[in-house]
């Protein structure tokens, strides 16, 4: 089912249907502040497996986790470094992904994480509505591997078809720039991937932030 979230009635129905699907262990496609993402409940192993199969992923690289509030991050990590807290306070919701050490007590199976996970709070009202209802979701680009990242839910449906239960359409994605990824697991935080938020802005908050390795 595809819901056009640009109309109030369809948006309400679509968000409710997406929440139900995620809680049932099924897949949804929703807009983010970059491109459209395919998502599943981060704590439902068979849903994570279905997400990999839908995208034709064989190596099962752990997907990033999206959250609906800044405070959710505190529940996912054993000890949140001060730099991570300051960056999240400054740039969330937005195009900043934090690579953190997740709490060993979490009952999830995202793949071979090595105890670490990429977490982001997206700046998109539809995504935030869903995330605030269902909690952390494993979300990655809603495309088959090797095919273009979709700018609309309709484009995602052309690729993923019936592997996804609910598609939430909110119009074409405006910003295709990837999120900036910052690794805060070491003694000094480092940019792993340059993206939508430039290094200079990040250093306004964390002056000793290291640039990406050449």
PyMOL commands that set and color helices and strands:
alter all, ss='L'
color gray80, all
select helices_A, chain A and resi 8-23+45-54+72-76+82-91+125-134+153-163+199-205
alter helices_A, ss='H'
color red, helices_A
select strands_A, chain A and resi 2-4+28-30+37-41+65-66+96-101+116-120+137-141+166-169+180-183+190-193
alter strands_A, ss='S'
color yellow, strands_A
deselect
rebuild
show_as cartoon
